[in-house]
């Protein structure tokens, strides 16, 4: 069963729970992001090395 959880705060992609697997990220600030946007956020927040 696919359960709609909400929309990615960044790109408005719909985030589903697929058979218990959540295809997005729920941050501590209770914001929803898809994996793609969460990855790019992480990259932005992490200082690149070298
Ligand atoms: Zn997104």
mmCIF file of the protein (N, C-alpha, C, O) and its ligand, coordinates in Angstrom:
data_MODEL
# 
_entry.id   MODEL 
# 
loop_
_entity.id 
_entity.type 
_entity.pdbx_number_of_molecules 
1 polymer     1 
2 non-polymer 1 
# 
_entity_poly.entity_id                      1 
_entity_poly.type                           'polypeptide(L)' 
_entity_poly.nstd_linkage                   no 
_entity_poly.nstd_monomer                   no 
_entity_poly.pdbx_seq_one_letter_code       
;(UNK)(UNK)(UNK)(UNK)(UNK)(UNK)(UNK)(UNK)(UNK)(UNK)(UNK)(UNK)(UNK)(UNK)(UNK)(UNK)
(UNK)(UNK)(UNK)(UNK)(UNK)(UNK)(UNK)(UNK)(UNK)(UNK)(UNK)(UNK)(UNK)(UNK)(UNK)(UNK)
(UNK)(UNK)(UNK)(UNK)(UNK)(UNK)(UNK)(UNK)(UNK)(UNK)(UNK)(UNK)(UNK)(UNK)(UNK)(UNK)
(UNK)(UNK)
;
_entity_poly.pdbx_seq_one_letter_code_can   XXXXXXXXXXXXXXXXXXXXXXXXXXXXXXXXXXXXXXXXXXXXXXXXXX 
_entity_poly.pdbx_strand_id                 A 
# 
loop_
_entity_poly_seq.entity_id 
_entity_poly_seq.num 
_entity_poly_seq.mon_id 
_entity_poly_seq.hetero 
1 1  UNK n 
1 2  UNK n 
1 3  UNK n 
1 4  UNK n 
1 5  UNK n 
1 6  UNK n 
1 7  UNK n 
1 8  UNK n 
1 9  UNK n 
1 10 UNK n 
1 11 UNK n 
1 12 UNK n 
1 13 UNK n 
1 14 UNK n 
1 15 UNK n 
1 16 UNK n 
1 17 UNK n 
1 18 UNK n 
1 19 UNK n 
1 20 UNK n 
1 21 UNK n 
1 22 UNK n 
1 23 UNK n 
1 24 UNK n 
1 25 UNK n 
1 26 UNK n 
1 27 UNK n 
1 28 UNK n 
1 29 UNK n 
1 30 UNK n 
1 31 UNK n 
1 32 UNK n 
1 33 UNK n 
1 34 UNK n 
1 35 UNK n 
1 36 UNK n 
1 37 UNK n 
1 38 UNK n 
1 39 UNK n 
1 40 UNK n 
1 41 UNK n 
1 42 UNK n 
1 43 UNK n 
1 44 UNK n 
1 45 UNK n 
1 46 UNK n 
1 47 UNK n 
1 48 UNK n 
1 49 UNK n 
1 50 UNK n 
# 
loop_
_struct_asym.id 
_struct_asym.entity_id 
A 1 
B 2 
# 
loop_
_chem_comp.id 
_chem_comp.type 
_chem_comp.mon_nstd_flag 
UNK 'L-peptide linking' . 
ZN  non-polymer         . 
# 
_pdbx_entity_nonpoly.entity_id   2 
_pdbx_entity_nonpoly.name        ? 
_pdbx_entity_nonpoly.comp_id     ZN 
# 
_pdbx_nonpoly_scheme.asym_id         B 
_pdbx_nonpoly_scheme.entity_id       2 
_pdbx_nonpoly_scheme.mon_id          ZN 
_pdbx_nonpoly_scheme.ndb_seq_num     1 
_pdbx_nonpoly_scheme.pdb_seq_num     101 
_pdbx_nonpoly_scheme.auth_seq_num    101 
_pdbx_nonpoly_scheme.pdb_mon_id      ZN 
_pdbx_nonpoly_scheme.auth_mon_id     ZN 
_pdbx_nonpoly_scheme.pdb_strand_id   A 
_pdbx_nonpoly_scheme.pdb_ins_code    . 
# 
loop_
_atom_site.group_PDB 
_atom_site.id 
_atom_site.type_symbol 
_atom_site.label_atom_id 
_atom_site.label_alt_id 
_atom_site.label_comp_id 
_atom_site.label_asym_id 
_atom_site.label_entity_id 
_atom_site.label_seq_id 
_atom_site.pdbx_PDB_ins_code 
_atom_site.Cartn_x 
_atom_site.Cartn_y 
_atom_site.Cartn_z 
_atom_site.occupancy 
_atom_site.B_iso_or_equiv 
_atom_site.pdbx_formal_charge 
_atom_site.auth_seq_id 
_atom_site.auth_comp_id 
_atom_site.auth_asym_id 
_atom_site.auth_atom_id 
_atom_site.pdbx_PDB_model_num 
ATOM   1   N  N  . UNK A 1 1  ? 0.839  -1.201 0.000  1.00 0.00 ? 1   UNK A N  1 
ATOM   2   C  CA . UNK A 1 1  ? 0.000  0.000  0.000  1.00 0.00 ? 1   UNK A CA 1 
ATOM   3   C  C  . UNK A 1 1  ? 0.872  1.248  0.000  1.00 0.00 ? 1   UNK A C  1 
ATOM   4   O  O  . UNK A 1 1  ? 1.835  1.346  0.761  1.00 0.00 ? 1   UNK A O  1 
ATOM   5   N  N  . UNK A 1 2  ? 0.526  2.197  -0.859 1.00 0.00 ? 2   UNK A N  1 
ATOM   6   C  CA . UNK A 1 2  ? 1.262  3.453  -0.905 1.00 0.00 ? 2   UNK A CA 1 
ATOM   7   C  C  . UNK A 1 2  ? 0.490  4.529  -0.152 1.00 0.00 ? 2   UNK A C  1 
ATOM   8   O  O  . UNK A 1 2  ? -0.644 4.856  -0.502 1.00 0.00 ? 2   UNK A O  1 
ATOM   9   N  N  . UNK A 1 3  ? 1.105  5.062  0.864  1.00 0.00 ? 3   UNK A N  1 
ATOM   10  C  CA . UNK A 1 3  ? 0.443  6.088  1.663  1.00 0.00 ? 3   UNK A CA 1 
ATOM   11  C  C  . UNK A 1 3  ? 1.099  7.436  1.410  1.00 0.00 ? 3   UNK A C  1 
ATOM   12  O  O  . UNK A 1 3  ? 2.306  7.594  1.593  1.00 0.00 ? 3   UNK A O  1 
ATOM   13  N  N  . UNK A 1 4  ? 0.295  8.406  0.988  1.00 0.00 ? 4   UNK A N  1 
ATOM   14  C  CA . UNK A 1 4  ? 0.836  9.738  0.737  1.00 0.00 ? 4   UNK A CA 1 
ATOM   15  C  C  . UNK A 1 4  ? 1.146  10.427 2.066  1.00 0.00 ? 4   UNK A C  1 
ATOM   16  O  O  . UNK A 1 4  ? 0.268  10.599 2.911  1.00 0.00 ? 4   UNK A O  1 
ATOM   17  N  N  . UNK A 1 5  ? 2.392  10.811 2.231  1.00 0.00 ? 5   UNK A N  1 
ATOM   18  C  CA . UNK A 1 5  ? 2.814  11.449 3.486  1.00 0.00 ? 5   UNK A CA 1 
ATOM   19  C  C  . UNK A 1 5  ? 2.750  12.968 3.355  1.00 0.00 ? 5   UNK A C  1 
ATOM   20  O  O  . UNK A 1 5  ? 2.332  13.669 4.276  1.00 0.00 ? 5   UNK A O  1 
ATOM   21  N  N  . UNK A 1 6  ? 3.171  13.459 2.198  1.00 0.00 ? 6   UNK A N  1 
ATOM   22  C  CA . UNK A 1 6  ? 3.177  14.902 1.996  1.00 0.00 ? 6   UNK A CA 1 
ATOM   23  C  C  . UNK A 1 6  ? 4.000  15.241 0.766  1.00 0.00 ? 6   UNK A C  1 
ATOM   24  O  O  . UNK A 1 6  ? 4.275  14.381 -0.071 1.00 0.00 ? 6   UNK A O  1 
ATOM   25  N  N  . UNK A 1 7  ? 4.385  16.493 0.668  1.00 0.00 ? 7   UNK A N  1 
ATOM   26  C  CA . UNK A 1 7  ? 5.150  16.925 -0.502 1.00 0.00 ? 7   UNK A CA 1 
ATOM   27  C  C  . UNK A 1 7  ? 6.509  17.446 -0.083 1.00 0.00 ? 7   UNK A C  1 
ATOM   28  O  O  . UNK A 1 7  ? 6.664  18.042 0.983  1.00 0.00 ? 7   UNK A O  1 
ATOM   29  N  N  . UNK A 1 8  ? 7.487  17.212 -0.937 1.00 0.00 ? 8   UNK A N  1 
ATOM   30  C  CA . UNK A 1 8  ? 8.825  17.735 -0.703 1.00 0.00 ? 8   UNK A CA 1 
ATOM   31  C  C  . UNK A 1 8  ? 8.757  19.257 -0.614 1.00 0.00 ? 8   UNK A C  1 
ATOM   32  O  O  . UNK A 1 8  ? 8.171  19.920 -1.469 1.00 0.00 ? 8   UNK A O  1 
ATOM   33  N  N  . UNK A 1 9  ? 9.369  19.792 0.438  1.00 0.00 ? 9   UNK A N  1 
ATOM   34  C  CA . UNK A 1 9  ? 9.327  21.233 0.659  1.00 0.00 ? 9   UNK A CA 1 
ATOM   35  C  C  . UNK A 1 9  ? 10.055 21.984 -0.457 1.00 0.00 ? 9   UNK A C  1 
ATOM   36  O  O  . UNK A 1 9  ? 9.769  23.149 -0.733 1.00 0.00 ? 9   UNK A O  1 
ATOM   37  N  N  . UNK A 1 10 ? 10.991 21.296 -1.084 1.00 0.00 ? 10  UNK A N  1 
ATOM   38  C  CA . UNK A 1 10 ? 11.867 21.932 -2.062 1.00 0.00 ? 10  UNK A CA 1 
ATOM   39  C  C  . UNK A 1 10 ? 11.282 21.872 -3.479 1.00 0.00 ? 10  UNK A C  1 
ATOM   40  O  O  . UNK A 1 10 ? 11.181 22.903 -4.144 1.00 0.00 ? 10  UNK A O  1 
ATOM   41  N  N  . UNK A 1 11 ? 10.895 20.678 -3.947 1.00 0.00 ? 11  UNK A N  1 
ATOM   42  C  CA . UNK A 1 11 ? 10.472 20.527 -5.343 1.00 0.00 ? 11  UNK A CA 1 
ATOM   43  C  C  . UNK A 1 11 ? 9.007  20.123 -5.464 1.00 0.00 ? 11  UNK A C  1 
ATOM   44  O  O  . UNK A 1 11 ? 8.513  19.931 -6.574 1.00 0.00 ? 11  UNK A O  1 
ATOM   45  N  N  . UNK A 1 12 ? 8.295  19.990 -4.323 1.00 0.00 ? 12  UNK A N  1 
ATOM   46  C  CA . UNK A 1 12 ? 6.862  19.656 -4.299 1.00 0.00 ? 12  UNK A CA 1 
ATOM   47  C  C  . UNK A 1 12 ? 6.551  18.263 -4.839 1.00 0.00 ? 12  UNK A C  1 
ATOM   48  O  O  . UNK A 1 12 ? 5.399  17.963 -5.152 1.00 0.00 ? 12  UNK A O  1 
ATOM   49  N  N  . UNK A 1 13 ? 7.565  17.416 -4.948 1.00 0.00 ? 13  UNK A N  1 
ATOM   50  C  CA . UNK A 1 13 ? 7.327  16.031 -5.324 1.00 0.00 ? 13  UNK A CA 1 
ATOM   51  C  C  . UNK A 1 13 ? 6.571  15.339 -4.190 1.00 0.00 ? 13  UNK A C  1 
ATOM   52  O  O  . UNK A 1 13 ? 6.834  15.589 -3.014 1.00 0.00 ? 13  UNK A O  1 
ATOM   53  N  N  . UNK A 1 14 ? 5.635  14.474 -4.553 1.00 0.00 ? 14  UNK A N  1 
ATOM   54  C  CA . UNK A 1 14 ? 4.866  13.778 -3.524 1.00 0.00 ? 14  UNK A CA 1 
ATOM   55  C  C  . UNK A 1 14 ? 5.709  12.673 -2.887 1.00 0.00 ? 14  UNK A C  1 
ATOM   56  O  O  . UNK A 1 14 ? 6.382  11.902 -3.570 1.00 0.00 ? 14  UNK A O  1 
ATOM   57  N  N  . UNK A 1 15 ? 5.650  12.625 -1.568 1.00 0.00 ? 15  UNK A N  1 
ATOM   58  C  CA . UNK A 1 15 ? 6.429  11.641 -0.815 1.00 0.00 ? 15  UNK A CA 1 
ATOM   59  C  C  . UNK A 1 15 ? 5.479  10.570 -0.301 1.00 0.00 ? 15  UNK A C  1 
ATOM   60  O  O  . UNK A 1 15 ? 4.476  10.874 0.345  1.00 0.00 ? 15  UNK A O  1 
ATOM   61  N  N  . UNK A 1 16 ? 5.799  9.327  -0.589 1.00 0.00 ? 16  UNK A N  1 
ATOM   62  C  CA . UNK A 1 16 ? 4.952  8.211  -0.185 1.00 0.00 ? 16  UNK A CA 1 
ATOM   63  C  C  . UNK A 1 16 ? 5.659  7.283  0.783  1.00 0.00 ? 16  UNK A C  1 
ATOM   64  O  O  . UNK A 1 16 ? 6.886  7.208  0.838  1.00 0.00 ? 16  UNK A O  1 
ATOM   65  N  N  . UNK A 1 17 ? 4.839  6.587  1.539  1.00 0.00 ? 17  UNK A N  1 
ATOM   66  C  CA . UNK A 1 17 ? 5.334  5.458  2.306  1.00 0.00 ? 17  UNK A CA 1 
ATOM   67  C  C  . UNK A 1 17 ? 4.971  4.210  1.506  1.00 0.00 ? 17  UNK A C  1 
ATOM   68  O  O  . UNK A 1 17 ? 3.792  3.891  1.349  1.00 0.00 ? 17  UNK A O  1 
ATOM   69  N  N  . UNK A 1 18 ? 5.971  3.512  1.005  1.00 0.00 ? 18  UNK A N  1 
ATOM   70  C  CA . UNK A 1 18 ? 5.747  2.360  0.144  1.00 0.00 ? 18  UNK A CA 1 
ATOM   71  C  C  . UNK A 1 18 ? 5.981  1.080  0.940  1.00 0.00 ? 18  UNK A C  1 
ATOM   72  O  O  . UNK A 1 18 ? 7.125  0.715  1.209  1.00 0.00 ? 18  UNK A O  1 
ATOM   73  N  N  . UNK A 1 19 ? 4.908  0.403  1.314  1.00 0.00 ? 19  UNK A N  1 
ATOM   74  C  CA . UNK A 1 19 ? 5.028  -0.833 2.095  1.00 0.00 ? 19  UNK A CA 1 
ATOM   75  C  C  . UNK A 1 19 ? 5.956  -0.660 3.283  1.00 0.00 ? 19  UNK A C  1 
ATOM   76  O  O  . UNK A 1 19 ? 6.794  -1.521 3.553  1.00 0.00 ? 19  UNK A O  1 
ATOM   77  N  N  . UNK A 1 20 ? 5.812  0.441  3.988  1.00 0.00 ? 20  UNK A N  1 
ATOM   78  C  CA . UNK A 1 20 ? 6.635  0.683  5.172  1.00 0.00 ? 20  UNK A CA 1 
ATOM   79  C  C  . UNK A 1 20 ? 7.946  1.374  4.870  1.00 0.00 ? 20  UNK A C  1 
ATOM   80  O  O  . UNK A 1 20 ? 8.659  1.780  5.788  1.00 0.00 ? 20  UNK A O  1 
ATOM   81  N  N  . UNK A 1 21 ? 8.281  1.517  3.572  1.00 0.00 ? 21  UNK A N  1 
ATOM   82  C  CA . UNK A 1 21 ? 9.512  2.209  3.217  1.00 0.00 ? 21  UNK A CA 1 
ATOM   83  C  C  . UNK A 1 21 ? 9.183  3.634  2.819  1.00 0.00 ? 21  UNK A C  1 
ATOM   84  O  O  . UNK A 1 21 ? 8.412  3.871  1.889  1.00 0.00 ? 21  UNK A O  1 
ATOM   85  N  N  . UNK A 1 22 ? 9.769  4.568  3.523  1.00 0.00 ? 22  UNK A N  1 
ATOM   86  C  CA . UNK A 1 22 ? 9.497  5.984  3.318  1.00 0.00 ? 22  UNK A CA 1 
ATOM   87  C  C  . UNK A 1 22 ? 10.442 6.504  2.243  1.00 0.00 ? 22  UNK A C  1 
ATOM   88  O  O  . UNK A 1 22 ? 11.660 6.475  2.420  1.00 0.00 ? 22  UNK A O  1 
ATOM   89  N  N  . UNK A 1 23 ? 9.882  6.986  1.114  1.00 0.00 ? 23  UNK A N  1 
ATOM   90  C  CA . UNK A 1 23 ? 10.761 7.381  0.013  1.00 0.00 ? 23  UNK A CA 1 
ATOM   91  C  C  . UNK A 1 23 ? 11.143 8.852  0.074  1.00 0.00 ? 23  UNK A C  1 
ATOM   92  O  O  . UNK A 1 23 ? 11.285 9.510  -0.956 1.00 0.00 ? 23  UNK A O  1 
ATOM   93  N  N  . UNK A 1 24 ? 11.305 9.356  1.276  1.00 0.00 ? 24  UNK A N  1 
ATOM   94  C  CA . UNK A 1 24 ? 11.750 10.728 1.458  1.00 0.00 ? 24  UNK A CA 1 
ATOM   95  C  C  . UNK A 1 24 ? 12.428 10.863 2.794  1.00 0.00 ? 24  UNK A C  1 
ATOM   96  O  O  . UNK A 1 24 ? 12.767 9.868  3.435  1.00 0.00 ? 24  UNK A O  1 
ATOM   97  N  N  . UNK A 1 25 ? 12.625 12.095 3.216  1.00 0.00 ? 25  UNK A N  1 
ATOM   98  C  CA . UNK A 1 25 ? 13.315 12.355 4.474  1.00 0.00 ? 25  UNK A CA 1 
ATOM   99  C  C  . UNK A 1 25 ? 12.487 13.327 5.295  1.00 0.00 ? 25  UNK A C  1 
ATOM   100 O  O  . UNK A 1 25 ? 12.041 14.363 4.800  1.00 0.00 ? 25  UNK A O  1 
ATOM   101 N  N  . UNK A 1 26 ? 12.291 12.977 6.546  1.00 0.00 ? 26  UNK A N  1 
ATOM   102 C  CA . UNK A 1 26 ? 11.589 13.855 7.473  1.00 0.00 ? 26  UNK A CA 1 
ATOM   103 C  C  . UNK A 1 26 ? 12.648 14.457 8.386  1.00 0.00 ? 26  UNK A C  1 
ATOM   104 O  O  . UNK A 1 26 ? 13.268 13.731 9.163  1.00 0.00 ? 26  UNK A O  1 
ATOM   105 N  N  . UNK A 1 27 ? 12.868 15.750 8.314  1.00 0.00 ? 27  UNK A N  1 
ATOM   106 C  CA . UNK A 1 27 ? 13.930 16.359 9.102  1.00 0.00 ? 27  UNK A CA 1 
ATOM   107 C  C  . UNK A 1 27 ? 13.478 16.605 10.529 1.00 0.00 ? 27  UNK A C  1 
ATOM   108 O  O  . UNK A 1 27 ? 12.297 16.478 10.851 1.00 0.00 ? 27  UNK A O  1 
ATOM   109 N  N  . UNK A 1 28 ? 14.433 16.959 11.382 1.00 0.00 ? 28  UNK A N  1 
ATOM   110 C  CA . UNK A 1 28 ? 14.106 17.263 12.783 1.00 0.00 ? 28  UNK A CA 1 
ATOM   111 C  C  . UNK A 1 28 ? 13.187 18.478 12.875 1.00 0.00 ? 28  UNK A C  1 
ATOM   112 O  O  . UNK A 1 28 ? 12.451 18.631 13.849 1.00 0.00 ? 28  UNK A O  1 
ATOM   113 N  N  . UNK A 1 29 ? 13.230 19.325 11.880 1.00 0.00 ? 29  UNK A N  1 
ATOM   114 C  CA . UNK A 1 29 ? 12.361 20.503 11.849 1.00 0.00 ? 29  UNK A CA 1 
ATOM   115 C  C  . UNK A 1 29 ? 10.970 20.165 11.312 1.00 0.00 ? 29  UNK A C  1 
ATOM   116 O  O  . UNK A 1 29 ? 10.159 21.052 11.047 1.00 0.00 ? 29  UNK A O  1 
ATOM   117 N  N  . UNK A 1 30 ? 10.706 18.848 11.155 1.00 0.00 ? 30  UNK A N  1 
ATOM   118 C  CA . UNK A 1 30 ? 9.426  18.360 10.646 1.00 0.00 ? 30  UNK A CA 1 
ATOM   119 C  C  . UNK A 1 30 ? 9.139  18.855 9.233  1.00 0.00 ? 30  UNK A C  1 
ATOM   120 O  O  . UNK A 1 30 ? 8.000  19.155 8.875  1.00 0.00 ? 30  UNK A O  1 
ATOM   121 N  N  . UNK A 1 31 ? 10.196 18.931 8.449  1.00 0.00 ? 31  UNK A N  1 
ATOM   122 C  CA . UNK A 1 31 ? 10.034 19.280 7.047  1.00 0.00 ? 31  UNK A CA 1 
ATOM   123 C  C  . UNK A 1 31 ? 10.262 18.025 6.211  1.00 0.00 ? 31  UNK A C  1 
ATOM   124 O  O  . UNK A 1 31 ? 11.070 17.162 6.555  1.00 0.00 ? 31  UNK A O  1 
ATOM   125 N  N  . UNK A 1 32 ? 9.530  17.949 5.111  1.00 0.00 ? 32  UNK A N  1 
ATOM   126 C  CA . UNK A 1 32 ? 9.639  16.797 4.229  1.00 0.00 ? 32  UNK A CA 1 
ATOM   127 C  C  . UNK A 1 32 ? 10.471 17.139 3.010  1.00 0.00 ? 32  UNK A C  1 
ATOM   128 O  O  . UNK A 1 32 ? 10.311 18.195 2.399  1.00 0.00 ? 32  UNK A O  1 
ATOM   129 N  N  . UNK A 1 33 ? 11.353 16.230 2.676  1.00 0.00 ? 33  UNK A N  1 
ATOM   130 C  CA . UNK A 1 33 ? 12.138 16.382 1.449  1.00 0.00 ? 33  UNK A CA 1 
ATOM   131 C  C  . UNK A 1 33 ? 12.232 15.031 0.749  1.00 0.00 ? 33  UNK A C  1 
ATOM   132 O  O  . UNK A 1 33 ? 12.244 13.982 1.393  1.00 0.00 ? 33  UNK A O  1 
ATOM   133 N  N  . UNK A 1 34 ? 12.298 15.074 -0.577 1.00 0.00 ? 34  UNK A N  1 
ATOM   134 C  CA . UNK A 1 34 ? 12.614 13.855 -1.303 1.00 0.00 ? 34  UNK A CA 1 
ATOM   135 C  C  . UNK A 1 34 ? 14.115 13.596 -1.142 1.00 0.00 ? 34  UNK A C  1 
ATOM   136 O  O  . UNK A 1 34 ? 14.862 14.469 -0.700 1.00 0.00 ? 34  UNK A O  1 
ATOM   137 N  N  . UNK A 1 35 ? 14.544 12.387 -1.509 1.00 0.00 ? 35  UNK A N  1 
ATOM   138 C  CA . UNK A 1 35 ? 15.955 12.052 -1.329 1.00 0.00 ? 35  UNK A CA 1 
ATOM   139 C  C  . UNK A 1 35 ? 16.860 13.006 -2.102 1.00 0.00 ? 35  UNK A C  1 
ATOM   140 O  O  . UNK A 1 35 ? 17.901 13.435 -1.603 1.00 0.00 ? 35  UNK A O  1 
ATOM   141 N  N  . UNK A 1 36 ? 16.452 13.330 -3.317 1.00 0.00 ? 36  UNK A N  1 
ATOM   142 C  CA . UNK A 1 36 ? 17.280 14.202 -4.161 1.00 0.00 ? 36  UNK A CA 1 
ATOM   143 C  C  . UNK A 1 36 ? 17.545 15.551 -3.507 1.00 0.00 ? 36  UNK A C  1 
ATOM   144 O  O  . UNK A 1 36 ? 18.686 16.008 -3.431 1.00 0.00 ? 36  UNK A O  1 
ATOM   145 N  N  . UNK A 1 37 ? 16.476 16.178 -3.039 1.00 0.00 ? 37  UNK A N  1 
ATOM   146 C  CA . UNK A 1 37 ? 16.620 17.502 -2.435 1.00 0.00 ? 37  UNK A CA 1 
ATOM   147 C  C  . UNK A 1 37 ? 17.371 17.400 -1.111 1.00 0.00 ? 37  UNK A C  1 
ATOM   148 O  O  . UNK A 1 37 ? 18.154 18.284 -0.764 1.00 0.00 ? 37  UNK A O  1 
ATOM   149 N  N  . UNK A 1 38 ? 17.131 16.333 -0.384 1.00 0.00 ? 38  UNK A N  1 
ATOM   150 C  CA . UNK A 1 38 ? 17.830 16.175 0.891  1.00 0.00 ? 38  UNK A CA 1 
ATOM   151 C  C  . UNK A 1 38 ? 19.324 16.001 0.646  1.00 0.00 ? 38  UNK A C  1 
ATOM   152 O  O  . UNK A 1 38 ? 20.151 16.531 1.388  1.00 0.00 ? 38  UNK A O  1 
ATOM   153 N  N  . UNK A 1 39 ? 19.659 15.255 -0.397 1.00 0.00 ? 39  UNK A N  1 
ATOM   154 C  CA . UNK A 1 39 ? 21.067 15.078 -0.730 1.00 0.00 ? 39  UNK A CA 1 
ATOM   155 C  C  . UNK A 1 39 ? 21.703 16.413 -1.074 1.00 0.00 ? 39  UNK A C  1 
ATOM   156 O  O  . UNK A 1 39 ? 22.807 16.709 -0.616 1.00 0.00 ? 39  UNK A O  1 
ATOM   157 N  N  . UNK A 1 40 ? 21.020 17.227 -1.877 1.00 0.00 ? 40  UNK A N  1 
ATOM   158 C  CA . UNK A 1 40 ? 21.616 18.506 -2.261 1.00 0.00 ? 40  UNK A CA 1 
ATOM   159 C  C  . UNK A 1 40 ? 21.686 19.458 -1.074 1.00 0.00 ? 40  UNK A C  1 
ATOM   160 O  O  . UNK A 1 40 ? 22.578 20.305 -1.010 1.00 0.00 ? 40  UNK A O  1 
ATOM   161 N  N  . UNK A 1 41 ? 20.746 19.327 -0.129 1.00 0.00 ? 41  UNK A N  1 
ATOM   162 C  CA . UNK A 1 41 ? 20.828 20.126 1.093  1.00 0.00 ? 41  UNK A CA 1 
ATOM   163 C  C  . UNK A 1 41 ? 22.049 19.730 1.902  1.00 0.00 ? 41  UNK A C  1 
ATOM   164 O  O  . UNK A 1 41 ? 22.771 20.579 2.427  1.00 0.00 ? 41  UNK A O  1 
ATOM   165 N  N  . UNK A 1 42 ? 22.266 18.425 1.994  1.00 0.00 ? 42  UNK A N  1 
ATOM   166 C  CA . UNK A 1 42 ? 23.412 17.933 2.757  1.00 0.00 ? 42  UNK A CA 1 
ATOM   167 C  C  . UNK A 1 42 ? 24.709 18.450 2.154  1.00 0.00 ? 42  UNK A C  1 
ATOM   168 O  O  . UNK A 1 42 ? 25.621 18.869 2.868  1.00 0.00 ? 42  UNK A O  1 
ATOM   169 N  N  . UNK A 1 43 ? 24.775 18.412 0.826  1.00 0.00 ? 43  UNK A N  1 
ATOM   170 C  CA . UNK A 1 43 ? 25.971 18.888 0.132  1.00 0.00 ? 43  UNK A CA 1 
ATOM   171 C  C  . UNK A 1 43 ? 26.187 20.363 0.421  1.00 0.00 ? 43  UNK A C  1 
ATOM   172 O  O  . UNK A 1 43 ? 27.313 20.811 0.637  1.00 0.00 ? 43  UNK A O  1 
ATOM   173 N  N  . UNK A 1 44 ? 25.080 21.118 0.421  1.00 0.00 ? 44  UNK A N  1 
ATOM   174 C  CA . UNK A 1 44 ? 25.180 22.556 0.682  1.00 0.00 ? 44  UNK A CA 1 
ATOM   175 C  C  . UNK A 1 44 ? 25.656 22.831 2.106  1.00 0.00 ? 44  UNK A C  1 
ATOM   176 O  O  . UNK A 1 44 ? 26.438 23.749 2.353  1.00 0.00 ? 44  UNK A O  1 
ATOM   177 N  N  . UNK A 1 45 ? 25.155 21.996 3.056  1.00 0.00 ? 45  UNK A N  1 
ATOM   178 C  CA . UNK A 1 45 ? 25.471 22.242 4.458  1.00 0.00 ? 45  UNK A CA 1 
ATOM   179 C  C  . UNK A 1 45 ? 26.868 21.754 4.841  1.00 0.00 ? 45  UNK A C  1 
ATOM   180 O  O  . UNK A 1 45 ? 27.480 22.253 5.786  1.00 0.00 ? 45  UNK A O  1 
ATOM   181 N  N  . UNK A 1 46 ? 27.353 20.776 4.092  1.00 0.00 ? 46  UNK A N  1 
ATOM   182 C  CA . UNK A 1 46 ? 28.683 20.264 4.404  1.00 0.00 ? 46  UNK A CA 1 
ATOM   183 C  C  . UNK A 1 46 ? 29.728 21.060 3.653  1.00 0.00 ? 46  UNK A C  1 
ATOM   184 O  O  . UNK A 1 46 ? 29.595 21.329 2.459  1.00 0.00 ? 46  UNK A O  1 
ATOM   185 N  N  . UNK A 1 47 ? 30.748 21.421 4.363  1.00 0.00 ? 47  UNK A N  1 
ATOM   186 C  CA . UNK A 1 47 ? 31.815 22.165 3.691  1.00 0.00 ? 47  UNK A CA 1 
ATOM   187 C  C  . UNK A 1 47 ? 32.627 21.178 2.851  1.00 0.00 ? 47  UNK A C  1 
ATOM   188 O  O  . UNK A 1 47 ? 33.089 20.160 3.366  1.00 0.00 ? 47  UNK A O  1 
ATOM   189 N  N  . UNK A 1 48 ? 32.798 21.468 1.597  1.00 0.00 ? 48  UNK A N  1 
ATOM   190 C  CA . UNK A 1 48 ? 33.585 20.570 0.753  1.00 0.00 ? 48  UNK A CA 1 
ATOM   191 C  C  . UNK A 1 48 ? 35.035 20.497 1.224  1.00 0.00 ? 48  UNK A C  1 
ATOM   192 O  O  . UNK A 1 48 ? 35.643 21.498 1.603  1.00 0.00 ? 48  UNK A O  1 
ATOM   193 N  N  . UNK A 1 49 ? 35.557 19.289 1.187  1.00 0.00 ? 49  UNK A N  1 
ATOM   194 C  CA . UNK A 1 49 ? 36.941 19.110 1.625  1.00 0.00 ? 49  UNK A CA 1 
ATOM   195 C  C  . UNK A 1 49 ? 37.882 19.228 0.446  1.00 0.00 ? 49  UNK A C  1 
ATOM   196 O  O  . UNK A 1 49 ? 37.608 18.729 -0.646 1.00 0.00 ? 49  UNK A O  1 
ATOM   197 N  N  . UNK A 1 50 ? 38.987 19.893 0.684  1.00 0.00 ? 50  UNK A N  1 
ATOM   198 C  CA . UNK A 1 50 ? 40.041 20.183 -0.277 1.00 0.00 ? 50  UNK A CA 1 
ATOM   199 C  C  . UNK A 1 50 ? 39.584 21.017 -1.461 1.00 0.00 ? 50  UNK A C  1 
ATOM   200 O  O  . UNK A 1 50 ? 40.385 21.328 -2.343 1.00 0.00 ? 50  UNK A O  1 
HETATM 201 ZN ZN . ZN  B 2 .  ? 12.469 17.396 -3.682 1.00 0.00 ? 101 ZN  A ZN 1 
# 
